């Protein structure tokens, strides 16, 4: 594997491993930084388990952060949100992925993602600058942006990007649109790329919403996807945006 497919850190680590196996002195001193200052503890737990052998821990300043008011309000539709700030939202019945040039999109998921984002800014008054929407597929990014632009001026200002573009960034709330619908004969390329998946799951400070097909995570044959299924999906509430908004309507009369 050459070119830009492997980071400098990965190359240094691999070289050290090869030298050690050959009983030669290693060339690089690599220090793992165990403390992180971004993610809520429950988000950190998922990322740490999937990608860092449970070595990554939240700093004290993260543990002492106050609970945002919108987290309490969201507990109406997400009853276990105080236990876990990583919430998986199932695709609606009939949800499907479609080819768009060399990329993919899932229109049902576009609609659900925009519905949640609009609810956050219009009903819960979350500043649009505090929300980021990410997806592995450029066609999905484009369609989400187009629908947000049609929704309102506030919604149009929400950051929407693909996973590669958002690396190094962070936000209070991240909505991750995975697009894919399970089919045993398909490859899951970008979604199954562990580097990209790690980036997608680790950008959020307070809340991470993941939209997708649970069968993809359970059966795609990728350890990180299956690990996410076991950690988050299997232990969480089985809910779609339709069922979530049925709960919201009981509490928010204006919906």
VOGU-921662 format. One record per residue (C-alpha): residue number from 1; x, z, y. Coordinates in Angstrom, 1 decimal, decimal comma, m for minus. Each point is the difference from the previous one (the first is absolute). Layout:
N
<site nr="NUM" u="X" w="Z" v="Y"/>
...
% end
This chain:
255
<site nr="1" u="0,0" w="0,0" v="0,0"/>
<site nr="2" u="1,6" w="m1,1" v="3,3"/>
<site nr="3" u="m0,7" w="m0,9" v="3,5"/>
<site nr="4" u="m2,5" w="2,3" v="1,8"/>
<site nr="5" u="m1,8" w="1,0" v="m3,2"/>
<site nr="6" u="2,1" w="3,2" v="m0,3"/>
<site nr="7" u="0,8" w="2,4" v="2,8"/>
<site nr="8" u="3,5" w="1,1" v="1,0"/>
<site nr="9" u="m0,8" w="3,5" v="m1,3"/>
<site nr="10" u="m1,2" w="m1,4" v="m3,3"/>
<site nr="11" u="3,2" w="m2,0" v="m0,3"/>
<site nr="12" u="2,2" w="3,0" v="0,8"/>
<site nr="13" u="m1,9" w="2,2" v="m2,5"/>
<site nr="14" u="0,3" w="m2,7" v="m2,7"/>
<site nr="15" u="3,7" w="m0,4" v="0,6"/>
<site nr="16" u="0,6" w="3,7" v="m0,2"/>
<site nr="17" u="m1,9" w="0,1" v="m3,3"/>
<site nr="18" u="2,0" w="m2,8" v="m1,5"/>
<site nr="19" u="3,3" w="1,5" v="1,1"/>
<site nr="20" u="m1,0" w="3,4" v="m1,4"/>
<site nr="21" u="m0,9" w="m1,6" v="m3,3"/>
<site nr="22" u="3,4" w="m1,6" v="m0,1"/>
<site nr="23" u="1,7" w="3,4" v="0,7"/>
<site nr="24" u="1,2" w="m1,3" v="3,4"/>
<site nr="25" u="m0,3" w="1,9" v="3,3"/>
<site nr="26" u="m3,1" w="m0,8" v="2,0"/>
<site nr="27" u="0,3" w="m1,6" v="3,4"/>
<site nr="28" u="m2,9" w="1,4" v="1,9"/>
<site nr="29" u="m1,3" w="3,5" v="0,7"/>
<site nr="30" u="m3,8" w="m0,2" v="m0,2"/>
<site nr="31" u="m2,1" w="2,9" v="1,3"/>
<site nr="32" u="m3,7" w="0,3" v="m0,7"/>
<site nr="33" u="m1,9" w="1,5" v="2,9"/>
<site nr="34" u="m2,6" w="2,2" v="m1,7"/>
<site nr="35" u="m1,9" w="1,1" v="3,1"/>
<site nr="36" u="m2,5" w="m2,4" v="1,7"/>
<site nr="37" u="m1,7" w="0,5" v="3,4"/>
<site nr="38" u="m2,8" w="m2,6" v="m0,2"/>
<site nr="39" u="m2,5" w="0,3" v="m2,8"/>
<site nr="40" u="m2,6" w="2,7" v="m0,6"/>
<site nr="41" u="1,0" w="2,1" v="m3,1"/>
<site nr="42" u="m2,6" w="m1,6" v="m2,3"/>
<site nr="43" u="1,2" w="m3,5" v="1,0"/>
<site nr="44" u="3,6" w="1,0" v="m0,4"/>
<site nr="45" u="m0,8" w="1,4" v="m3,5"/>
<site nr="46" u="m1,3" w="m3,4" v="m1,2"/>
<site nr="47" u="3,0" w="m2,0" v="1,5"/>
<site nr="48" u="2,5" w="2,6" v="m1,3"/>
<site nr="49" u="m1,4" w="m0,1" v="m3,5"/>
<site nr="50" u="m0,2" w="m3,8" v="m0,2"/>
<site nr="51" u="3,3" w="m1,0" v="1,6"/>
<site nr="52" u="2,3" w="3,0" v="0,5"/>
<site nr="53" u="m0,1" w="2,0" v="m3,3"/>
<site nr="54" u="m1,9" w="2,8" v="1,9"/>
<site nr="55" u="3,0" w="0,7" v="2,2"/>
<site nr="56" u="m1,6" w="m0,8" v="3,3"/>
<site nr="57" u="m1,6" w="2,9" v="1,9"/>
<site nr="58" u="m1,9" w="0,5" v="3,3"/>
<site nr="59" u="1,9" w="1,8" v="2,8"/>
<site nr="60" u="m1,3" w="3,3" v="1,3"/>
<site nr="61" u="m1,2" w="m1,8" v="3,2"/>
<site nr="62" u="m2,2" w="m2,2" v="m2,2"/>
<site nr="63" u="m1,5" w="2,9" v="m1,8"/>
<site nr="64" u="m0,8" w="1,8" v="3,3"/>
<site nr="65" u="m1,8" w="m3,0" v="1,6"/>
<site nr="66" u="m3,6" w="0,7" v="1,0"/>
<site nr="67" u="m2,8" w="m1,8" v="m1,8"/>
<site nr="68" u="m1,4" w="m2,8" v="2,1"/>
<site nr="69" u="m3,8" w="0,3" v="0,8"/>
<site nr="70" u="m0,7" w="m3,4" v="m1,6"/>
<site nr="71" u="1,2" w="1,3" v="m3,4"/>
<site nr="72" u="m2,7" w="2,7" v="0,0"/>
<site nr="73" u="m2,7" w="m2,6" v="1,1"/>
<site nr="74" u="1,1" w="m2,4" v="m2,7"/>
<site nr="75" u="m0,5" w="2,6" v="m2,7"/>
<site nr="76" u="m3,7" w="m1,0" v="0,0"/>
<site nr="77" u="0,8" w="m3,3" v="m1,6"/>
<site nr="78" u="3,3" w="1,0" v="m1,6"/>
<site nr="79" u="m0,8" w="3,5" v="m1,5"/>
<site nr="80" u="3,5" w="0,6" v="m1,3"/>
<site nr="81" u="1,9" w="m1,1" v="3,1"/>
<site nr="82" u="1,2" w="3,5" v="0,8"/>
<site nr="83" u="1,6" w="0,1" v="m3,5"/>
<site nr="84" u="1,5" w="m3,5" v="0,2"/>
<site nr="85" u="0,6" w="m2,1" v="3,1"/>
<site nr="86" u="0,5" w="m3,1" v="m2,3"/>
<site nr="87" u="m3,5" w="m1,5" v="m0,6"/>
<site nr="88" u="m0,7" w="m2,9" v="m2,3"/>
<site nr="89" u="m3,0" w="m2,2" v="0,8"/>
<site nr="90" u="m1,3" w="m2,2" v="m2,8"/>
<site nr="91" u="m0,9" w="m3,7" v="0,5"/>
<site nr="92" u="m3,7" w="m0,8" v="0,3"/>
<site nr="93" u="m1,7" w="m1,7" v="m3,0"/>
<site nr="94" u="0,9" w="m3,7" v="0,0"/>
<site nr="95" u="3,1" w="0,5" v="2,1"/>
<site nr="96" u="2,5" w="m2,8" v="m0,7"/>
<site nr="97" u="3,3" w="m1,3" v="1,1"/>
<site nr="98" u="0,3" w="m3,6" v="1,1"/>
<site nr="99" u="3,0" w="m2,3" v="0,6"/>
<site nr="100" u="0,7" w="m0,9" v="3,6"/>
<site nr="101" u="2,9" w="m2,5" v="0,1"/>
<site nr="102" u="2,9" w="1,8" v="m1,6"/>
<site nr="103" u="m1,6" w="3,4" v="0,8"/>
<site nr="104" u="m3,1" w="2,0" v="m1,1"/>
<site nr="105" u="m3,0" w="1,6" v="1,6"/>
<site nr="106" u="m2,9" w="2,2" v="m1,1"/>
<site nr="107" u="m2,9" w="m0,4" v="2,5"/>
<site nr="108" u="m2,0" w="3,0" v="m1,4"/>
<site nr="109" u="3,0" w="2,2" v="0,6"/>
<site nr="110" u="0,5" w="m1,5" v="3,5"/>
<site nr="111" u="m3,6" w="1,1" v="0,8"/>
<site nr="112" u="0,5" w="3,5" v="m1,4"/>
<site nr="113" u="3,3" w="0,6" v="1,7"/>
<site nr="114" u="m1,4" w="m1,1" v="3,4"/>
<site nr="115" u="m3,1" w="2,1" v="m0,5"/>
<site nr="116" u="2,1" w="3,1" v="m0,6"/>
<site nr="117" u="2,3" w="m0,7" v="3,0"/>
<site nr="118" u="m2,9" w="m0,6" v="2,3"/>
<site nr="119" u="m1,6" w="3,3" v="m1,2"/>
<site nr="120" u="3,2" w="1,9" v="0,8"/>
<site nr="121" u="0,3" w="m1,3" v="3,5"/>
<site nr="122" u="m3,7" w="m0,3" v="1,0"/>
<site nr="123" u="m1,5" w="3,1" v="m1,6"/>
<site nr="124" u="2,9" w="2,4" v="m0,5"/>
<site nr="125" u="1,7" w="m1,1" v="3,2"/>
<site nr="126" u="3,4" w="m0,5" v="m1,7"/>
<site nr="127" u="2,2" w="m1,9" v="2,5"/>
<site nr="128" u="0,5" w="m3,5" v="m1,3"/>
<site nr="129" u="3,8" w="0,4" v="0,6"/>
<site nr="130" u="m0,1" w="2,7" v="m2,7"/>
<site nr="131" u="m1,1" w="m2,4" v="m2,7"/>
<site nr="132" u="2,0" w="m2,6" v="m1,9"/>
<site nr="133" u="m1,3" w="m2,4" v="m2,6"/>
<site nr="134" u="2,5" w="m1,5" v="m2,5"/>
<site nr="135" u="m0,2" w="m2,4" v="m2,9"/>
<site nr="136" u="2,5" w="m1,9" v="m2,2"/>
<site nr="137" u="m1,7" w="m3,4" v="0,7"/>
<site nr="138" u="0,2" w="m1,9" v="3,2"/>
<site nr="139" u="m3,4" w="m1,7" v="m0,5"/>
<site nr="140" u="m1,6" w="3,4" v="m0,2"/>
<site nr="141" u="1,8" w="1,2" v="3,1"/>
<site nr="142" u="m1,3" w="m3,1" v="1,9"/>
<site nr="143" u="m3,6" w="0,5" v="m1,1"/>
<site nr="144" u="0,0" w="3,7" v="0,8"/>
<site nr="145" u="1,4" w="m0,7" v="3,5"/>
<site nr="146" u="m2,7" w="m2,7" v="0,5"/>
<site nr="147" u="m2,8" w="2,3" v="m1,0"/>
<site nr="148" u="1,3" w="2,9" v="2,2"/>
<site nr="149" u="0,1" w="m2,4" v="2,9"/>
<site nr="150" u="m3,6" w="m0,9" v="m0,6"/>
<site nr="151" u="m1,0" w="3,7" v="m0,2"/>
<site nr="152" u="1,0" w="1,5" v="3,3"/>
<site nr="153" u="2,8" w="0,1" v="2,6"/>
<site nr="154" u="1,1" w="3,4" v="m1,4"/>
<site nr="155" u="0,0" w="m1,2" v="m3,6"/>
<site nr="156" u="2,0" w="m3,0" v="1,1"/>
<site nr="157" u="2,9" w="2,3" v="1,1"/>
<site nr="158" u="0,5" w="1,5" v="m3,4"/>
<site nr="159" u="3,4" w="m0,9" v="m1,5"/>
<site nr="160" u="m0,3" w="m2,3" v="m3,0"/>
<site nr="161" u="3,1" w="m1,2" v="m1,9"/>
<site nr="162" u="1,4" w="m0,9" v="m3,3"/>
<site nr="163" u="2,1" w="2,5" v="m1,9"/>
<site nr="164" u="3,4" w="m1,6" v="0,8"/>
<site nr="165" u="m0,8" w="0,0" v="3,8"/>
<site nr="166" u="m1,0" w="3,7" v="0,1"/>
<site nr="167" u="3,2" w="1,4" v="m1,7"/>
<site nr="168" u="1,5" w="2,7" v="2,2"/>
<site nr="169" u="m3,3" w="0,6" v="1,8"/>
<site nr="170" u="m2,6" w="2,8" v="m0,4"/>
<site nr="171" u="m3,4" w="1,1" v="1,3"/>
<site nr="172" u="m2,5" w="2,8" v="m0,2"/>
<site nr="173" u="m2,4" w="m2,0" v="m2,3"/>
<site nr="174" u="1,0" w="m2,9" v="m2,2"/>
<site nr="175" u="m2,5" w="m2,2" v="m1,8"/>
<site nr="176" u="1,6" w="m1,9" v="m2,9"/>
<site nr="177" u="m1,9" w="m3,1" v="m1,2"/>
<site nr="178" u="1,4" w="m1,0" v="m3,5"/>
<site nr="179" u="m2,2" w="m3,1" v="m0,4"/>
<site nr="180" u="0,5" w="m0,5" v="m3,7"/>
<site nr="181" u="m2,7" w="0,1" v="m2,6"/>
<site nr="182" u="1,1" w="0,6" v="m3,6"/>
<site nr="183" u="0,5" w="m3,0" v="m2,3"/>
<site nr="184" u="2,3" w="0,4" v="m3,0"/>
<site nr="185" u="1,3" w="m3,5" v="0,3"/>
<site nr="186" u="1,2" w="0,4" v="3,6"/>
<site nr="187" u="3,3" w="1,2" v="1,6"/>
<site nr="188" u="m0,2" w="2,7" v="2,7"/>
<site nr="189" u="3,2" w="m1,1" v="1,8"/>
<site nr="190" u="0,0" w="1,7" v="3,4"/>
<site nr="191" u="m2,3" w="2,8" v="m0,9"/>
<site nr="192" u="2,1" w="0,9" v="m3,1"/>
<site nr="193" u="3,2" w="m0,1" v="2,0"/>
<site nr="194" u="1,1" w="3,7" v="0,0"/>
<site nr="195" u="1,9" w="m0,3" v="3,3"/>
<site nr="196" u="m3,0" w="m1,4" v="1,8"/>
<site nr="197" u="m2,4" w="2,4" v="m1,6"/>
<site nr="198" u="2,2" w="2,9" v="1,0"/>
<site nr="199" u="0,0" w="m1,2" v="3,6"/>
<site nr="200" u="m3,8" w="m0,5" v="0,0"/>
<site nr="201" u="m0,7" w="3,5" v="m1,3"/>
<site nr="202" u="2,5" w="1,8" v="2,2"/>
<site nr="203" u="m1,0" w="m1,2" v="3,5"/>
<site nr="204" u="m2,8" w="2,6" v="0,7"/>
<site nr="205" u="0,4" w="3,3" v="1,7"/>
<site nr="206" u="m3,5" w="1,5" v="m0,6"/>
<site nr="207" u="m2,3" w="m2,3" v="m2,0"/>
<site nr="208" u="0,5" w="m2,9" v="m2,5"/>
<site nr="209" u="m2,9" w="m2,1" v="m1,1"/>
<site nr="210" u="0,7" w="m2,4" v="m2,9"/>
<site nr="211" u="m2,6" w="m2,7" v="m0,7"/>
<site nr="212" u="0,2" w="m1,8" v="m3,4"/>
<site nr="213" u="m1,0" w="m0,5" v="m3,5"/>
<site nr="214" u="0,8" w="3,0" v="m2,2"/>
<site nr="215" u="0,4" w="m2,2" v="m3,0"/>
<site nr="216" u="3,0" w="m1,8" v="1,7"/>
<site nr="217" u="1,8" w="3,3" v="0,4"/>
<site nr="218" u="m0,8" w="1,2" v="m3,5"/>
<site nr="219" u="0,8" w="m3,2" v="m1,9"/>
<site nr="220" u="2,4" w="m2,1" v="2,0"/>
<site nr="221" u="3,0" w="1,1" v="m2,1"/>
<site nr="222" u="1,9" w="1,4" v="2,9"/>
<site nr="223" u="1,1" w="3,7" v="m0,1"/>
<site nr="224" u="m0,5" w="0,7" v="3,7"/>
<site nr="225" u="m3,5" w="m1,5" v="0,0"/>
<site nr="226" u="m0,9" w="1,9" v="m3,2"/>
<site nr="227" u="1,5" w="3,2" v="1,4"/>
<site nr="228" u="m2,2" w="m0,4" v="3,1"/>
<site nr="229" u="m3,0" w="m0,4" v="m2,3"/>
<site nr="230" u="0,8" w="3,2" v="m1,9"/>
<site nr="231" u="0,9" w="2,0" v="3,1"/>
<site nr="232" u="m2,7" w="m1,1" v="2,4"/>
<site nr="233" u="m2,7" w="m2,2" v="m1,4"/>
<site nr="234" u="m0,8" w="1,7" v="m3,3"/>
<site nr="235" u="m0,2" w="3,4" v="1,7"/>
<site nr="236" u="m2,0" w="m1,1" v="3,1"/>
<site nr="237" u="m3,5" w="m0,8" v="0,8"/>
<site nr="238" u="m1,4" w="m3,4" v="m1,2"/>
<site nr="239" u="m1,2" w="m1,4" v="3,3"/>
<site nr="240" u="m0,6" w="m3,3" v="1,8"/>
<site nr="241" u="m0,5" w="m0,5" v="3,7"/>
<site nr="242" u="m3,7" w="m0,4" v="m0,8"/>
<site nr="243" u="m0,3" w="3,4" v="m1,6"/>
<site nr="244" u="2,2" w="1,6" v="2,7"/>
<site nr="245" u="m2,2" w="m1,3" v="2,8"/>
<site nr="246" u="m3,1" w="1,3" v="m1,8"/>
<site nr="247" u="1,5" w="3,4" v="0,4"/>
<site nr="248" u="1,0" w="m0,6" v="3,6"/>
<site nr="249" u="m3,5" w="m1,1" v="0,8"/>
<site nr="250" u="m1,4" w="3,3" v="m1,1"/>
<site nr="251" u="2,2" w="1,8" v="2,5"/>
<site nr="252" u="0,4" w="m2,5" v="2,8"/>
<site nr="253" u="m3,5" w="m1,1" v="1,2"/>
<site nr="254" u="1,4" w="m2,7" v="2,2"/>
<site nr="255" u="1,3" w="m2,0" v="m3,0"/>
% end
